[in-house]
């Protein structure tokens, strides 16, 4: 088995799977603005994205030939496919959502997105078949698509004592990660409970030191340690990226979501979960910790779903 990736994801994967062989793929290196909407930034960088996708596919083609690879599973990397071996594309964004200012582009963007997906032998959608969290994002009539249930690296633990009133779980691109960190640190000055602050910086060694005994920091935690900290926390504040949503659902957590500004996917998911009365969400520029803590009590949190058997069926289809 081989793993190919780039950037922070590659660093994280190397830490988690030390026994495997790794390859570095071309990095998309998308830049994000403090003021310009996320989708607009991506649109303006489309030529660079397309160039990187071609380089990525060229490298994957060489790896397939050199190492006699017989199956590719791509986590939302559109260039990681081959016409010579079965290729699986994992995504919950079959239908991309554009901001209002670019809504007129949505049909064209999704035609291109569907063309990319159709290069793959299979499209796996990590969501529930009957009542998908992702709603219209994953709605599809594509014959090569199938739902594989919600996925997570985490597991529920038994007899876990609660140690933290609040867990801050940061992730995502800069500069928005740092902007949210600074906002939360400022508001945590008056927080009297015990909080754990996971900064989401796997490549950084220096840890922030706090003069408050009730606030613990970590740049990054291995999966098993992070699993334990989440289970030990009464409430989690985090982004509403779908991987995080699936993790919170697996661990049956109460959550406050703060979507990354301008990321239409995160905004849509947060709104859907609030409509279902599962989790409170608030936009970053309106965030108030005291108010968020009070309002979050009115939401149910995630409730256990049935055991995921859909992934096993998809793997059986591939002969794995």
Secondary structure, DSSP 8 states (H G I E B T S, - for coil): -EEEE-HHHHHHHHHH-TTSEEEE---------SSS-HHHHHHHTHHHHHHHHHHHHHHHHHHHHHHT--EEEEES-TT---SSSEEEEE-S-SS----GGGGGGHHHHHHHHHHHHHTSSEEEE-S-SSS-TTGGGG----TTEEE-----S----SS----BSEEEE--S-TTHHHHHHHHHHHHGGG--S-EEEE---TT-------S-TTEEEES---HHHHHHHHHTBS-EEE---HHHHHHHHHTT--EEE---TT-HHHHHHHHHHHHTTS-EE--GGG--HHHHHHHHTTS----------HHHHHHHHHT-
